[in-house]
């Protein structure tokens, strides 16, 4: 229920602004040469809003030939570009080279005065090419400015990183909350029974009250990207064989993708049909007694969330966003699962709530879509058919109140339940 559930808008900002946020390359010799190299962002405006400084400070762009690599808020985007400098304003077409938007084209305009490169383009890809360098409210346009990085310029601010992964951070009990194998989602009644207890040198898997894998030795390799773990099967017909997997720890959420016995480690957190791989998401079990006491309240809260929700208002950095931006956005909640749809982009995942906290807290875990493998943290209130949530665009920080002040980087959303 919200990138990076808080629904569509936070997802929308991270996916379209983070992924698409712009860069430049050229295929005409007279244009290419001055544009090659590294760039720093100086400003970014979307739909009449100046985006938080965290976008500007963490963004970087490298132009090489007719391709570029741009990083914003931890998202890396690779596109090719083709331009026409015979028009006024000059035109540029961006083509995605990978990911969900592969081969889709963004139609923009650009200008370069020898120092500053400005690009204006629509969001999403289906928008018309702009005719002027502005991005007013309701325009659904993005205007970004880049400056060539000079010798002696400070390095871009580092993108906030998740909690450092080490053996100590992995220790404890983990509850499975999502799994799919070969592209097929595992049933909830199976997921709910699976826990993994990770020790210093081995882990144990239980299914309900039954131990299904006891003291399985493992070895971590944190020098790899993604980080890897190798299990050695201790007994049974596959005794001595190895299981390779990749993992990522995001505070109290653990992502893992496991290969079939004897196969090489996966390279990404997904389990496409025919791969034999399993993508899993776990949440940390902090205190079994406290969790048992909270369980009925959490189950009751999930029941209250059930239904389809539409947006009444969205505020970013203290400014109301135009209703046209989320007019057709819809979020569906069932049990602890969510799905959102906006501008043809679908996101799915699970959410974790603690209704006993003050304010109530929520973690949104994306398991399908462009933000697969991300966690967004927020606070919320649920009063009948009105759901209010506040999240930070910085994924590592949870807001402390239901408010979005200027410069806070917080998104405050109010949703209402659709009538049957």
N, C-alpha and C positions, 0 to 999 in steps of 0.2 A: 504494500500500500504505500506507496510513495511514488540509481544512475546505472549516478553513477549511478517496491511498492512505493515509496513515497512517490507516489504515483508518477503519473505520466510526466509531470512537469520536471521533477528532479531528473527523471530518466531522460527526458527530452533535452534538458540543458547539457547533461553530461555526454549523451550520445551525439547530438547534433552540434553542440558548441565545442565539446571536447574533441570529438572525432573530426568534425568538418572544419574546425575553426580557422583554417586557411593557411595557405602558404603560396609559393609561386615558383614556377619554372617556365622555360620557354623553349620553342623549337626553331626559332629564327636566330641566326648567328648574331645579328646586331643587337638583339635583346638579351640573349643568353649570357654573354660574358659579364656584364655588370651585375647580374643577379646571382651569380654563383657564390656559394659560401654559406656562412652562418649568420642568422638574423635573430634579433631580440624584439619582442613585442612591446609596443609603446601604448597601445590603446585597443579596446574592443567594445563595441556597442551592439546590442541585439534588441530589436523591437523597441527602440527608444530608451533602453536601459544600459547604463554603463556597468559592465560586469565587475565583480569584486577584484581587488588587486591581486588576489591569489591566482587568478587566471593569467594576468599579465606577467607576474613575477616568476611563474613556473613554466612559462611557454618558451619554446625554442624551435627554430626552424633551420634546416639545412637544405639548400638547393643544389642539385647536382644534375646537370644536363636538363632534361625535360621532366625530371622527377624530383620529389622532395620527401623529406622525413620530418614530420612535425610532431612535437610532444606537447600536450597540454593536460595538466592535472593527472599525469600518469598515463594518459592514453596516447598511443603512438599511431599515427595515420600516415599511410603511404599512398600517394596519388601521382598520376602523370598529368601534364597540362599541355594544352594546345591553344595558341592564341592568334588573334587577328589584330594587328596594330594599324590596320588601314581604316578602322572605324573610329568614331568619336562618340562616347569614350571608347578606349581600346577594350576588346573583349577577350575573355579567357574561359576555356572549358576545362574543368577538373574531372578526371576519371578515376574512380576508386580502383586500386590494384588488388585489394584483398578484403576479406571480412564480409559481413552481411550485405554491404552495399556494392560489392565488386561489380565492375563494369557500368555502374550507374554514373550519370554525368551531371555535374553542377555547372550552371551557366552564369558566369560572373563578368564583372568589369574590373579594370585595374589601371593604375597610374604610378609612374615612378619618376621622381624629380631629381634623381641622382643621389638622394639621401634616404628618403622615405618611400616605402612601397605600400600603397593602399589598395585593398581589395574589397569589393562589395558583391555579395551574392545572396541568393535566396536560401531559406531553410523551410521545408526539406528540398530534396532533389527535384521535385516536380514543379517548383516555383519558376516564375518567369525571370528572365534576365533583367537586372536593374538597369535603369537608364541614368541614374545619378548616384553620387557618393554620399548616401545617407541611409539611415536605418530607423526611421521614425516609428512611433507606436503603431501597431496593427499592420506594419509592412511585411512582417515575417522575413526580415532581411538582417544580415550580419555585415558589419563594417569593421574591418581590422586593419591596423597600421603596424608595419614592421620597420625596423631600422637595422642597417647592416652592422653586424658586430665588429667593433674596432679592437686592435691590440690594446690590452690594458683594461678593457671593459670587465667589470666583475662578472663572474660566472652566474648564470641564471639561478635563482633560488631553488634549492632542491625540492622536488615534489614530496609531500608528506608520505612517509612509508608506513606500512603496517608494523605491528609489533615485531621486533626481531625474533626470528625463529631460532631456538636452540633446544637442546634436549630437555632442559628444565621446564621450558614453556609448554612442552607437549605432555608432560607427566599428568596423570589423572584419568578420570573417567569421561568418556565422550558418548553422547547419545546420537544415534543416526537420525537425521531429520529429512533426508532426501537421498534417493539413489535411482540411477537408471543404468541398465546394462544393454548394450547393443541397441541403444536408442529407445528402449522400452522402460517406462517408469515403473519402479517397484511399488507395490500396493502399500498403503498406509498401515494396515494391520500387521504387515511384516516389518516395516521400518520401525514402528514403535517398540518392537521387542529386541532390537539389536543395540548392544552397547559394546564399546571397546575400552578396556582398562590398559593404559600405557604405562609401563614401568621403565626403569633405567636401561634395561637391555632387552626386554621382551614385552609382548602385549598379549592380552587374553580377550577373546571374543565370546560374548554370551548372547543367547537367543532366549529371551524370557529368563527362566531359572536354569536353563541348560547351558553348560560350557561347550562350545562347538570348536574352539581352537584355544589350546592352553599353552601359555609360555612360549609363544612364537618368537624366536630371536630376530632382531632387526638391526640394520646398520643404516645410519643417515649419511647422506652426502649433500652438504649444504653449499658445495662449490659449484654445483650444477644449476642451471636455470631452465625450467623450474627445479626446485630442490627435489632430491630423490630419496627414496627409502627402499631397501631390499630386505624382504623377509625370507627366511629359510624354513621350509616346512619340517617340523621336528619328528613327525611320525606318519603312519599310514602308508598307502600305496605310492604317494608322491614324496616320501621322506627324502630330504636332502635337496629337493628341487627348490628353485627360487621364484619368488613373485616380486616383480619390479613395479614401483608406483611413483607418482609425483605428488607433492603436497604443497599447500600454502596455508599458513596460519594467520588469521586476521582476528587478533584478540581472542574472543571466546568462540570463534567459528573456524572450523578446520575443513579445508577442501582437499579432496584426494581423488586421484584417478588411477585405477589399478589395471594392470595388464593381465592377460590370461597366464596361467602357470608356464614358466619357461620362456615367455615372450619378452621382447624389449620393452623398456619403460615407455609409457605414453609421452607425447610431446605437448599435449594441451589438455585442458580440463573439459573434456567432452567424451562421449562414448557413442560414436555413430554406429549405425546398424552394420553388423558384420565384423566389427572391430574386435569383439570378444572382450572389450574393456568395460569397466564399471566406474561411473562418476558418482562420488559420494560427498555428502555434506553432513558434518557433525556439529553439535553444539556442546560446549563444556558443561558437565554436571558439577556444580560448585559444592553443594551440600545436599546429600540425599534426603535428610530429614526435612530441611527447609523446602526442598523441591516437592516433596510429598505433600506438605501442608499447602503449598501454592497451587498444586495441580488442579483442584476443583475450581478455583477462581480463574485460572488460565483457560480451562475448558469452557467455563461460562462466558468469558470474554470473547473467545473465538466464536461461540454461538451468536453473540450479539453482533459480531462483525459480518456475519453471513449476508450475502446479497450483492447487488450491483450498485455502484456508487458513481455519481457524476460530480463535477467540480462546480462549486458556487463562487469561489474566489481564490486567487493565488497572489501572494505578496512576496516579492524578492527584494532584499535590502531595504525594506520599508516602503517600497513602491508597489502599487497595485498593477498587476499585469492585465492586459486586455483580455476580455472574455473570448475573443475570437481565437486566441491561441489554444485554448483547451475546450472549445465548444463541443467537439465530438469525442473528447477523451472519455474513456469508460474503464472502470476498474471492477473486477469481479473477485469476491472473496468467498472461500469455502473451506471450512476447517482452518488449517493454518497455511493454506495455499492462496496465492494471488495470481492474477493475470491482468495485464494492462494493454490497451491498444491506443495508439496515437499516430496519426499520419501514416498508417499502414505498417507501423513497427510494433511488434508484439513482444512483451516481456513476461516471463513467468518466474515463479520462485516460491519461497516460503517465508513466513515472518514469525518472529519470536517476541512475545509480549510479556511484560511484568506489570499487571494491573495493581499490584500491591505497592509499587514505588510511587513517589510523589515528586514531580509529576510522573504519570505512567510512562514507561519507556518501551521502545520498540526497535528491533533490529530487523532489517529487510535484507534477505539473501536472494540474489538473482541466480537462477539455475538454468534459464534459457533466454536467448536473445543476445543482443550486442553487449550487455553488461554481465553476462554469465561469469560467475566467480567473484562478484563484488558484494560488499556489505555496506548498507547505508544505515546510520543510527539516528534515532529521533526520539521525540517525546510527543505524547498525544493525549486527547480526551475523546471519549465516546459517550455522547448523550442522546439516547434514542436514535433518531435517524440523522443525526449530525455528527460528523467525524472531523476533528481538527487535528492536524499533525504539523510539526515543525522539524525540519532537518537542516543540517549544515551541508553546504556544497563541498566542504572539506570532509572527506569520508572518515577521517580519523577522530573527528570531534563531534560530540553529542550536544545539542543545545540544552540549556537548563530551564528554559521557559517557552511558553507558546507565544512567541513574538518574533518579529523580523524587523530589526532596526537598521537604519542606514549604516552601511559598512560592515554589517555583521556577517554577511555571506549566508544568512539563513533564509530558507524558503518556508513560508507559512501558508498552509492550504486548508481550505474548508470544503468538505464534501457532504453531499446529501444522498441518502439512500433512494434509489429508484423504486417507485411503487410497482407492485406486481401487476 
